[in-house]
Amino acid sequence: MTLARSATATPADQGVGPLLRAWREQRRVSQLELALRADSSARHISFVETGRSRPSEEMVLRLAEHLDVPVRERNALLLAAGYAPRFPETPLDDPALDAVREGIERLIQGYEPYPALVFDAAYHVVAANRGIMMLLDGLPESLLRPPLNTMRLTLHPEGLAPRIRNLREWRGHLLEQMRRQIALRRSESLRALYEEVSAYPVPVAQAEAAGLEETQAVPYFALPMRIEHEGRTLSFISSTSTFNTPMDVTVSELAIETFLPADPATAKYLHSLLP
């Protein structure tokens, strides 16, 4: 499946007005609704979008906030309006982010024996605990070379895909997640990753009938990932969290994904394996 190009691909050299209009239309917000949210007027929003009025730096940031524009793109809006970027993009290994890195490590290690990892906007893994490494055991070296990419690891036919019992459902969930991210972020690299992983051939599915009684016996409250490990079928429910009100591009694009055991047997097995 090929995604259509988003309207947000408007070049920045056309000014801040077309960029703001593209974000507003993508969010399906009228000029009047945006004006009410931003304590402005529909007339002023219209003038900004058509270039008849230059918005203040504060107004650019206020509109971006109410349009839920990603932090990286807020810098692009500021540049297009003639202002300096407001949000730094600090490398994750910079000493300034020591507290972030240490906090992430404590969080995912504290989640053991259950799997947890941290990835960036391109789905590159920046940290993972022993629970994740256990699931990756036995994958080919070609997939384990840095930078690890969670989508490639999961969907590649030589990756985790052949081990996932409900691959079609889980694959659909992941691809839909990527489509939502592409709609949110103007990222050609993310679009290219989607085109790559969505084109992977789907391995011959393992018989869904195996373990069917077990699946029906557990009242799942969300779509589980059911994956084979050492002859067992483990079931996980995933949850993804981000930082509140980030003031740095790098931090804004980090996501922490944790995998909660979806049944007592999975929890018991993990505790016995990673005490």
TIPAMAR-221637 format. One record per atom (N, C-alpha, C): residue in three letters; z, y, x. Coordinates in steps of 0.05 Angstrom, whole numbers, plus 5000, padded with zeros to 4 digits. Each point is the difference from the previous one (the first is absolute). Layout:
N
AlaZYX;...
This chain:
275
Met500049765017;Met500050244983;Met500050255018;Thr498350194994;Thr499850255015;Thr501150224983;Leu501950155012;Leu501250224985;Leu498250245001;Ala499850144978;Ala498550254999;Ala501550215017;Arg498550185011;Arg501250215016;Arg501650194982;Ser502350075009;Ser501850164984;Ser499150295001;Ala500650154979;Ala499350285000;Ala501650165021;Thr502249885010;Thr501650135020;Thr498750015027;Ala497549895002;Ala498750015026;Ala498650275005;Thr500750204984;Thr498950275003;Thr500750105028;Pro498050095016;Pro500650095027;Pro501950235001;Ala501850005019;Ala502050225002;Ala498750275006;Asp497549995012;Asp498850265007;Asp498950154975;Gln500349884977;Gln499350144975;Gln502350164990;Gly502250005014;Gly502350164991;Gly502049844984;Val502350134996;Val502249864987;Val499549964970;Gly498450184988;Gly499649994971;Gly498849734991;Pro497649925012;Pro498949744992;Pro501849775005;Leu501650015022;Leu501849785006;Leu502249984978;Leu501150234993;Leu502149994979;Leu498849914973;Arg497650094994;Arg498749924975;Arg499649705000;Ala499149895023;Ala499549715002;Ala502649844996;Trp502250105012;Trp502649864996;Trp500850024971;Arg499750244988;Arg500850034971;Arg498449824982;Glu497449985005;Glu498349834983;Glu500749715004;Gln500649935025;Gln500749725006;Gln502649924986;Arg501850194998;Arg502649954987;Arg499750044969;Arg497750084991;Arg499550044972;Arg501950204987;Val500350225014;Val501850224991;Val498250244994;Ser500450134977;Ser498550244994;Ser501050245015;Gln498450215001;Gln500950245014;Gln502550124986;Leu500149984974;Leu502350114985;Leu502549845006;Glu499749735000;Glu502449835006;Glu501050055028;Leu498250025019;Leu500850055028;Leu501450275002;Ala498950204986;Ala501150275001;Ala502950004989;Leu500449854978;Leu502749984989;Leu501949875019;Arg499149795013;Arg501749865019;Arg500750175024;Ala498150165009;Ala500350165024;Ala501050284995;Asp500750064975;Asp500950274993;Asp497950215007;Ser497549944992;Ser497850195005;Ser498550044974;Ser497550075002;Ser498350044976;Ser497449845004;Ala498849924978;Ala497549855001;Ala497950185013;Arg500150274995;Arg498150195011;Arg500249995030;His502550015011;His500350005029;His499149745012;Ile500649774987;Ile499149755010;Ile496949995001;Ser498850114980;Ser497050014999;Ser498950175023;Phe501350235004;Phe499150185022;Phe500349865027;Val502249865004;Val500449865025;Val497849785004;Glu499549854979;Glu498049785003;Glu497250105005;Thr499350244989;Thr497350105004;Thr499850185024;Gly502250045014;Gly500050175024;Gly500250294995;Arg500550094975;Arg500350284994;Arg502750115008;Ser501949815005;Ser502750085007;Ser501049825022;Arg501250115021;Arg501149845022;Arg502949944994;Pro500849754998;Pro502749944993;Pro501950045024;Ser502450084995;Ser502050025021;Ser500749735011;Glu501249995024;Glu500849755011;Glu501949854981;Glu501950164989;Glu501949884981;Glu498649884976;Met497950144990;Met498649894976;Met498549755007;Val498749995024;Val498649755008;Val502049765000;Leu502350045012;Leu502049795001;Leu501049934972;Arg500450204983;Arg501049954973;Arg498049844984;Leu497450075002;Leu498049854985;Leu499749725011;Ala500249975026;Ala499849745012;Ala502349824991;Glu502350124998;Glu502449844991;Glu499649904972;His499050184982;His499749924972;His497649824996;Leu498249995019;Leu497749824998;Leu500549745016;Asp502449975011;Asp500849765015;Asp498049955022;Val499250215015;Val498249975022;Val501549895024;Pro499049795013;Pro501449895024;Pro500550215021;Val502149965016;Val500850205020;Val497750065019;Arg498649805009;Arg497850045019;Arg497950194988;Glu499449974974;Glu498050164987;Glu501050284993;Arg502750034999;Arg501150274996;Arg499450175025;Asn500149885023;Asn499250155024;Asn497150084999;Ala498349824990;Ala497150064997;Ala499650244981;Leu501550004978;Leu499850224981;Leu500850275013;Leu502249995015;Leu500950245013;Leu497950115020;Leu498849815016;Leu498050085018;Leu497650134986;Ala499249874978;Ala497750104985;Ala500650284988;Ala502550064995;Ala500850264989;Ala500550205022;Gly499749925026;Gly500450185022;Gly502850025011;Tyr501649804993;Tyr502850005010;Tyr500449775020;Ala502150025016;Ala500749795019;Ala501149764985;Pro499649765010;Pro501249764988;Pro503050035000;Arg501249904978;Arg502950024997;Arg501549755010;Phe498649774998;Phe501449755006;Phe499049885026;Pro501849945019;Pro499249885025;Pro499349704996;Glu498549905019;Glu499449715000;Glu501049895026;Thr502549915000;Thr501449915024;Thr499549705004;Pro499149935025;Pro499749715005;Pro502649854995;Leu499849764990;Leu502449854992;Leu501749945024;Asp498949985024;Asp501649945024;Asp501150255013;Asp499650234987;Asp501150255011;Asp503050004997;Pro501550115020;Pro503050014997;Pro500950144975;Ala498450194990;Ala500850154976;Ala500349824976;Leu498749765001;Leu500249824977;Leu501849765007;Asp501750035020;Asp501949785007;Asp501649914976;Ala501050194985;Ala501849934977;Ala498449854979;Val497450074996;Val498449864980;Val499549715009;Arg499249975026;Arg499549735010;Arg502549824999;Glu502250125009;Glu502549845000;Glu500949934971;Gly499650194982;Gly500749944972;Gly498349784988;Ile497450015006;Ile498249804990;Ile500749735011;Glu500649985026;Glu500749755013;Glu502549884987;Arg502050174996;Arg502549914988;Arg499549904972;Leu498350144986;Leu499549934972;Leu498749724998;Ile497849965015;Ile498549754997;Ile501649775012;Gln501550055022;Gln501649795011;Gln502349934982;Gly501150204986;Gly502249944981;Gly499049854976;Tyr497450004995;Tyr498949864977;Tyr499649705005;Glu500249935026;Glu499749715007;Glu502249844987;Pro499449754992;Pro497649845008;Pro497550054983;Tyr500150194981;Tyr497650054984;Tyr498050175015;Pro497449964995;Pro498050155015;Pro499950294993;Ala499550175020;Ala499650294996;Ala498350115022;Leu498450194994;Leu498350135020;Leu499550294993;Val499050155020;Val499450284996;Val497150045009;Phe498450144983;Phe497250055008;Phe499350294994;Asp497850085013;Asp499150284997;Asp497850024979;Ala498750244999;Ala498050044979;Ala497649835002;Ala499549895025;Ala497749825004;Ala500849714998;Tyr502449954991;Tyr501149734997;Tyr500549875027;His500350165021;His500749885026;His503049965001;Val500849775009;Val502949935001;Val501350145023;Val502150154995;Val501450145021;Val502749885006;Ala501049834983;Ala502549855004;Ala500149774981;Ala501249785009;Ala500249764983;Ala502549855009;Asn501349864981;Asn502449855007;Asn499349705003;Arg502049845006;Arg499649725005;Arg498949854976;Gly500750094976;Gly498949874976;Gly497050024998;Ile498950235008;Ile497150045000;Ile498749825022;Met501250015024;Met498949855022;Met500049704994;Met501949914984;Met500149724992;Met497549934983;Leu499350184982;Leu497749954982;Leu497450015016;Leu499950155022;Leu497650025016;Leu499749785021;Asp502049835002;Asp499949795020;Asp497549824996;Gly498649965022;Gly497649824999;Gly497450144995;Leu500050274995;Leu497550144996;Leu498550035027;Pro497450025000;Pro498550025025;Pro500650265015;Glu499849985026;Glu500750235017;Glu498350244994;Ser497549964991;Ser498250224994;Ser501150184978;Leu501549894982;Leu501250164978;Leu502750125008;Leu501249905021;Leu502650105008;Leu500050205023;Arg497550075009;Arg499950215020;Arg500550284988;Pro501650165014;Pro500550274990;Pro497550174997;Pro499850184981;Pro502050034979;Pro499749804978;Leu502249874992;Leu500049824977;Leu499350164975;Asn498549884983;Asn499350134975;Asn500749824977;Thr501850104982;Thr501149824980;Thr497849904981;Met498050164994;Met497949904982;Met498249795013;Arg499450045026;Arg498549795014;Arg501649745002;Leu502550035008;Leu501749775003;Leu500249844974;Thr500150144977;Thr500449864975;Thr497449894988;Leu497850155002;Leu497549934986;Leu497949865017;His500350015026;His498049865017;His500149704995;Pro497649874998;Pro499949714995;Pro501449835021;Glu500550125024;Glu501549865021;Glu502950105002;Gly500750184981;Gly502750115000;Gly501749864980;Leu501550154985;Leu501949884980;Leu498649914975;Ala497550094996;Ala498649944974;Ala500049714993;Pro499449815018;Pro499949724992;Pro502849894992;Arg502150145009;Arg502749904994;Arg501150114973;Ile498750214990;Ile501050124975;Ile499149854976;Arg501849884985;Arg499349834978;Arg498750154977;Asn500950244995;Asn498850164978;Asn498350235013;Leu498149925018;Leu498550195015;Leu498450194983;Arg498749904980;Arg498350184984;Arg501650224987;Glu502349944989;Glu501750204988;Glu501150195022;Trp500949895022;Trp501250175021;Trp497950185013;Arg497649885005;Arg497850155011;Arg499350244982;Gly499849944974;Gly499450214981;Gly502050225000;His502649935002;His502150205002;His499750175025;Leu499449895023;Leu499850155025;Leu497650184999;Leu497749904990;Leu497650174999;Leu500450234981;Glu501349954978;Glu500650224981;Glu501850215013;Gln502049915015;Gln501750185015;Gln498550175019;Met498049885014;Met498450165018;Met498250204986;Arg499049924977;Arg498450194984;Arg501650244991;Arg502549954993;Arg501750234993;Arg500550185023;Gln500449895024;Gln500450165024;Gln497550165007;Ile497749884997;Ile497550145005;Ile499750244981;Ala500849964975;Ala499850224981;Ala502050225007;Leu502249935013;Leu502150195007;Leu499350155026;Arg498949855019;Arg499550125027;Arg497050015006;Arg499250215013;Arg497250025008;Arg499749885028;Ser499949745001;Ser500049865026;Ser497649815002;Glu498150075018;Glu497749835004;Glu500949745013;Ser502050015018;Ser500949755013;Ser501249814980;Leu501450104980;Leu501249834980;Leu497849894982;Arg498050164994;Arg497749904984;Arg498649785015;Ala499650035027;Ala498749805016;Ala501649745001;Leu502650035001;Leu501749765000;Leu499749854973;Tyr500050154978;Tyr499649884974;Tyr497449844999;Glu497850135009;Glu497449874999;Glu500149745017;Glu501450015022;Glu500149765017;Glu501549784987;Val502550054991;Val501749784990;Val499149904973;Ser498850184984;Ser499149914973;Ser497549825003;Ala498750015023;Ala497649845005;Ala500749735013;Tyr502549965007;Tyr500849745011;Tyr499449784980;Pro498949775009;Pro499749784982;Pro502749894992;Val500349924975;Val502549894990;Val500149715007;Pro502049915015;Pro500149725007;Pro500349824975;Val499249755004;Val500249824977;Val502949994992;Ala500550074975;Ala502850024990;Ala501349725000;Gln502550005008;Gln501649764997;Gln500449954970;Ala500449754993;Ala500349934972;Ala502350154988;Glu499550164979;Glu502150154987;Glu501849814984;Ala499049764995;Ala501749824984;Ala502549915016;Ala499750005027;Ala502349915016;Ala502250214998;Gly502349914991;Gly502250194997;Gly499950164975;Leu498349934981;Leu499750154975;Leu502649994984;Glu501349774999;Glu502549984985;Glu502150185012;Glu500150025027;Glu501950185013;Glu499550294992;Thr497450085000;Thr499350274993;Thr500850074972;Gln499549824981;Gln500750054972;Gln503050004996;Ala501549875017;Ala502949984996;Ala501450265009;Val498650175015;Val501350245010;Val499050244985;Pro501750164987;Pro499250234984;Pro499450245018;Tyr497750015013;Tyr499350215018;Tyr499850274985;Phe501250215012;Phe500050264987;Phe497850185012;Ala498649905021;Ala497750155012;Ala498349795013;Leu497550085006;Leu498249815013;Leu501149905026;Pro500449745004;Pro501049905025;Pro497749945020;Met500750005025;Met498249885020;Met501149725006;Arg498449794994;Arg500949735004;Arg498549895024;Ile501549955022;Ile498849945025;Ile501249745012;Glu498349845012;Glu500949755013;Glu501150065027;His502249865007;His501150025027;His501549745005;Glu499049865021;Glu501349755009;Glu500249804977;Gly497849984984;Gly499949814978;Gly501550084975;Arg501150245000;Arg501450114976;Arg498550234988;Thr500450054975;Thr498850234987;Thr502350214996;Leu499750225014;Leu502050224997;Leu498850214981;Ser501850124985;Ser499150214981;Ser501550265005;Phe498550225001;Phe501150265006;Phe499050214980;Ile501750194994;Ile499350244985;Ile500150235020;Ser497950165002;Ser500050215020;Ser500750274988;Ser501150175016;Ser500750274992;Ser499350195024;Thr498850234994;Thr499250195020;Thr501450264996;Ser501150125021;Ser501450264998;Ser499050185022;Thr500350264995;Thr499250215019;Thr502350205002;Phe499650195019;Phe502150205005;Phe499850224979;Asn502350104991;Asn500150234982;Asn499350265014;Thr498250164988;Thr499350265010;Thr499750025030;Pro498249855011;Pro499650005029;Pro498850275009;Met500850085024;Met499150265012;Met498249955024;Asp499249755005;Asp498349935022;Asp497949814990;Val497550045009;Val497849834991;Val500549715006;Thr500849945024;Thr500549725008;Thr502049864981;Val502350144996;Val502149894983;Val499149974971;Ser498350194991;Ser499149994972;Ser498249764995;Glu498849895021;Glu498149784996;Glu501249735006;Leu502649995005;Leu501349745005;Leu500949884974;Ala499749744997;Ala500949864976;Ala501649755009;Ile502249954987;Ile501749775006;Ile499649794978;Glu499149775007;Glu499549794980;Glu502149785005;Thr501449934979;Thr502049785002;Thr499249784980;Phe500649765007;Phe499349774984;Phe502649864991;Leu500550024974;Leu502449884988;Leu499449724991;Pro501749805007;Pro499649734990;Pro499850004969;Ala498049874990;Ala499550004971;Ala501449764987;Asp501149825015;Asp501449774988;Asp502249915019;Pro502049864990;Pro502349915017;Pro499149825023;Ala498049844996;Ala499249815021;Ala498950165025;Thr498550214995;Thr499050165022;Thr502350145015;Ala501950114985;Ala502350135013;Ala501649805017;Lys500549774989;Lys501649805014;Lys498549915026;Tyr497449964998;Tyr498549915023;Tyr500050215022;Leu499750264993;Leu499950215020;Leu502850025014;His502149984985;His502750025012;His500549765019;Ser498849774994;Ser500449775018;Ser498350035025;Leu497750144997;Leu498150025023;Leu500850235019;Leu500850224988;Leu500750245016;Leu502950084994;Pro501949855010;Pro502850064993;Pro500950275012;
